Amino acid sequence: MTKVFNKRNAKRITAVVLALISIVSTIFILPANAAAKEVTVTFDYAYDTGGNIIKFVKYTEHDGYVVGTVGEELCRIYADGKDAYCIEPGHSLFSGNTLTTDASAAWNALSKAQKKAVNLALLFGKSGNGADLGGTVGQKWIATQLVVWEFCTGCRDASTFKLKNSKFIDGITAGGSNPGVKSNYDKIIAKFNDYNVIPSFAYETQANAKSNVKELKYSDGKYTLTLTDSNKILSDYTFKKTGDVSVSISGNQITLTSSKAIDTPVVFSAEKKMPKVTGTLIACGASSKQDVVTGGQSDTETKTAYFAVKTSS
């Protein structure tokens, strides 16, 4: 791929390149490695399911930099052969360039909320949830990159996850173009929309759950209770048997069963299912080049929902 880009006279590719982003642990501050090192940047084209190179369909710019022009081809970016996502859309980066780990001024300038949101974009996107996305690796990668760009630039709010400016996704999918990218982008955003949502019958704290205890009713030799989740996200949570109360889930309903009376409320805690990844997120940068991030890490602030039950007197 180096020859490809050299023949194009080092054509600007930052707008069409993705740099793998990484975020760190609970406070999302990158850990210090034993020693900083240089990584080498390479590229490859991003293809759709028809074998065509995916291209910009609308002129896109940000902060005075041209991110993409109509017909410009999108390329995936690698750092030492590992997927990478750009965090400075429109800045220059060429095949063969070297970046230094733990040396990204652009990453350091992001807020804690932005770093967390970018990490979630990777978890919900190709890096952590690629198996649930569709199409080619290029379509998955571009969709992930678009969401990373949105959070890094403020086009999507890092706290509420609400879209404020659609220019990046429009640049690739306007007019119904590149539907495979749009489909994956929508799936990633759907994960964000559900990230802070808990089952409608549950509470965010154990104290609130204990103040709103639900009762299992006696019938046919056992105590049972069926709860319906109007938020329709039961499948996103893991429920386990607690005490003598067993659990079964069907669609948006959960049924609790006990063969014994329960005088003291039993508190259930249900943890949100999140993609699990191994490794460390590392930002790579250089003062005159586009910064990227590579790696990934599991979410350390997984949402937990609570509800309490007992048997009727």
C-alpha positions in Angstrom: 0.0 0.0 0.0 3.0 2.3 0.4 3.5 2.3 -3.3 -0.1 3.1 -3.9 0.0 6.2 -1.9 3.4 7.3 -3.2 2.1 7.1 -6.8 -0.6 9.4 -5.7 2.1 11.9 -4.6 1.3 11.3 -1.0 -2.3 12.3 -1.6 -4.0 13.7 1.5 -5.6 10.7 3.2 -6.3 11.9 6.7 -10.0 12.6 5.9 -10.3 9.1 4.6 -8.2 7.3 7.1 -9.1 5.9 10.5 -6.8 5.7 13.5 -7.4 3.2 16.2 -8.3 4.9 19.4 -7.7 3.8 22.9 -8.8 4.8 26.3 -7.7 3.8 29.6 -9.4 2.5 32.7 -11.8 4.1 35.0 -10.5 7.6 34.7 -9.6 7.2 31.1 -6.0 8.5 31.4 -3.5 6.6 29.4 -1.0 4.6 31.5 2.7 5.2 31.1 4.3 2.4 29.2 7.8 1.2 30.2 9.1 3.2 27.4 7.6 5.2 24.5 8.2 3.7 21.1 7.6 4.6 17.5 4.9 2.9 15.4 4.8 2.8 11.6 1.7 3.9 9.8 0.4 2.0 6.8 -2.9 2.0 4.9 -5.4 -0.2 2.9 -8.5 0.7 1.0 -11.9 0.2 2.6 -14.2 -1.9 0.4 -18.0 -2.5 0.3 -19.6 -5.9 -0.2 -19.5 -5.4 -4.0 -15.7 -5.1 -3.9 -15.8 -1.3 -4.6 -13.7 1.2 -2.7 -15.9 3.3 -0.5 -15.8 7.0 -1.3 -16.9 10.3 0.1 -20.2 11.4 -1.6 -20.3 14.9 0.0 -17.6 17.6 0.6 -16.8 17.5 4.3 -14.6 19.8 6.4 -13.9 20.5 10.0 -12.1 23.3 11.8 -10.7 24.6 8.6 -9.4 21.3 7.4 -10.8 19.4 4.4 -11.8 15.9 5.6 -13.1 14.6 2.3 -14.0 15.6 -1.2 -16.6 14.0 -3.5 -15.2 10.8 -5.0 -12.3 10.6 -2.5 -11.5 7.1 -1.5 -11.5 6.0 2.1 -8.6 4.0 3.5 -8.1 2.1 6.7 -5.1 3.0 8.8 -2.8 0.7 10.7 -0.2 1.4 13.4 2.4 -1.4 13.4 -0.2 -3.5 11.6 -2.9 -2.9 14.2 -6.2 -1.2 13.5 -6.1 2.5 14.2 -8.7 5.3 14.3 -8.0 9.0 13.5 -8.7 11.6 16.2 -7.8 14.7 14.1 -10.0 14.6 11.0 -8.3 16.4 8.1 -4.8 16.4 9.4 -2.1 14.9 7.3 -0.7 11.4 7.6 1.1 9.3 5.0 2.2 5.7 4.6 5.5 5.1 6.2 5.1 7.9 8.7 6.0 7.1 12.3 4.2 8.2 15.4 5.2 8.0 19.1 3.2 6.1 21.7 1.8 8.1 24.6 2.6 11.3 22.8 -0.7 12.6 21.5 -1.5 16.2 22.3 -4.9 15.8 20.6 -5.8 12.9 22.9 -4.6 14.7 26.0 -6.8 17.7 25.1 -10.0 15.6 25.1 -12.2 15.7 28.2 -12.7 12.6 30.4 -16.2 12.3 29.0 -14.9 12.4 25.4 -12.3 9.7 26.1 -14.9 7.5 27.7 -17.2 8.0 24.7 -14.5 7.2 22.2 -13.7 4.0 24.1 -17.4 3.1 24.0 -17.4 3.8 20.3 -14.7 1.2 19.9 -16.4 -1.3 22.1 -19.8 -0.9 20.3 -18.0 -0.7 16.9 -15.5 -2.9 15.1 -13.0 -3.4 17.9 -15.4 -4.9 20.5 -18.6 -5.7 18.7 -17.5 -6.4 15.1 -19.2 -9.8 15.1 -22.7 -8.2 15.5 -22.0 -5.6 12.7 -22.6 -6.5 9.1 -20.8 -6.3 5.8 -17.1 -5.9 5.2 -14.4 -5.1 7.7 -14.1 -1.8 5.8 -17.7 -0.9 6.4 -17.5 -1.8 10.1 -14.3 0.2 10.4 -15.6 3.4 8.7 -18.8 3.3 10.7 -16.7 3.1 13.9 -14.4 5.9 12.7 -17.3 8.2 12.0 -18.6 7.9 15.6 -15.0 8.5 16.9 -14.8 11.6 14.9 -18.1 12.9 16.2 -17.0 12.6 19.8 -13.5 14.0 19.3 -14.8 17.1 17.5 -17.9 17.7 19.6 -20.3 16.9 16.8 -21.8 14.4 19.2 -22.2 15.3 22.9 -19.9 13.0 24.9 -22.2 13.1 28.0 -25.7 12.7 26.5 -24.5 11.0 23.2 -26.9 13.3 21.3 -25.9 14.2 17.7 -25.2 18.0 17.2 -23.8 18.0 13.7 -24.2 15.2 11.1 -21.5 16.3 8.6 -19.3 13.2 9.0 -22.0 10.6 8.5 -23.5 12.7 5.7 -20.2 12.9 4.0 -20.2 9.1 3.4 -23.9 8.2 3.3 -25.8 11.3 2.0 -28.6 10.4 -0.5 -28.6 6.8 0.5 -25.0 6.1 -0.5 -23.0 3.4 1.3 -25.9 1.8 3.1 -23.6 -0.9 4.6 -21.7 1.9 6.5 -25.0 3.6 7.5 -26.4 0.3 8.8 -23.4 -0.3 11.0 -23.3 3.3 12.2 -27.0 3.0 13.2 -26.2 -0.1 15.2 -23.4 1.5 17.1 -25.5 4.6 17.9 -28.4 2.3 19.1 -25.9 0.9 21.6 -25.2 4.4 22.9 -28.9 5.2 23.1 -29.4 2.1 25.4 -26.2 2.5 27.4 -27.8 4.3 30.4 -31.2 2.6 30.1 -32.3 0.1 32.7 -35.3 -2.2 32.8 -38.5 -0.1 33.6 -39.2 -2.1 36.7 -35.6 -1.6 38.1 -33.8 1.2 39.9 -30.3 2.6 39.7 -29.5 2.1 43.4 -30.1 -0.6 45.9 -31.7 1.9 48.4 -34.4 2.8 45.9 -35.0 -0.9 45.1 -35.5 -1.7 48.8 -37.9 1.2 49.1 -40.0 -0.3 46.3 -40.2 -4.0 47.1 -42.2 -6.1 44.7 -44.2 -9.1 45.9 -44.4 -12.7 44.7 -47.9 -14.1 45.0 -48.7 -17.6 46.2 -50.4 -20.0 43.7 -50.2 -23.8 43.1 -47.6 -24.5 45.7 -45.1 -21.7 44.8 -44.6 -17.9 44.8 -44.4 -16.2 41.4 -44.1 -12.7 40.0 -44.0 -11.6 36.3 -42.6 -8.2 35.4 -42.8 -6.5 32.0 -40.0 -4.2 30.8 -41.5 -1.4 28.9 -38.0 -0.3 27.9 -37.5 -3.5 26.0 -33.9 -4.1 26.9 -34.0 -7.2 29.1 -31.7 -9.0 26.6 -29.0 -6.4 27.4 -28.9 -7.5 31.1 -27.7 -10.6 32.9 -30.0 -11.8 35.7 -29.0 -14.6 38.0 -30.7 -16.6 40.7 -30.6 -14.8 44.0 -31.3 -16.7 47.2 -34.2 -19.0 46.7 -35.6 -17.0 43.8 -35.1 -18.3 40.3 -35.4 -16.3 37.1 -36.7 -17.0 33.6 -36.9 -14.4 30.8 -39.1 -14.5 27.7 -39.0 -11.5 25.4 -39.7 -8.4 27.5 -41.0 -10.3 30.5 -39.1 -11.7 33.5 -40.7 -14.3 35.8 -39.4 -14.8 39.4 -40.2 -18.0 41.2 -39.7 -19.3 44.8 -40.8 -22.4 46.5 -40.3 -20.8 49.9 -41.7 -17.8 51.6 -39.4 -14.7 51.7 -40.0 -12.4 54.6 -36.9 -10.3 54.2 -36.6 -8.6 50.8 -34.1 -10.0 48.4 -32.2 -7.5 46.2 -31.4 -8.5 42.6 -28.6 -6.8 40.8 -28.6 -7.1 37.0 -25.4 -6.1 35.1 -25.5 -4.7 31.6 -23.8 -6.9 29.0 -20.8 -5.2 27.4 -18.2 -6.3 24.9 -15.1 -7.6 26.6 -11.7 -6.9 25.1 -8.1 -7.4 26.3 -5.2 -5.0 26.0 -4.4 -1.4 26.6 -5.5 1.7 24.7 -2.6 3.8 23.5 -2.6 7.2 21.8 0.1 7.8 19.2 1.1 11.2 17.9 3.6 13.6 16.5 3.5 17.4 16.4 3.1 17.7 12.6 1.0 14.6 11.9 -2.5 13.3 12.5 -2.7 11.6 15.9 -4.3 8.1 16.3 -5.2 5.7 19.0 -4.8 1.9 18.9 -5.9 -0.9 21.2 -9.0 -1.1 23.4 -10.2 -1.8 26.8 -13.4 -3.0 28.5 -15.8 -0.5 30.1 -15.1 0.0 33.8 -18.4 1.7 34.6 -20.8 -1.0 33.5 -24.4 -0.1 34.3 -26.1 -2.1 37.1 -29.9 -2.2 37.7 -31.5 -3.3 41.0 -34.9 -4.5 42.2 -36.1 -6.1 45.3 -38.7 -8.8 45.9 -40.4 -10.7 48.8 -43.4 -13.0 49.1 -46.8 -11.7 50.1 -47.9 -12.3 53.6 
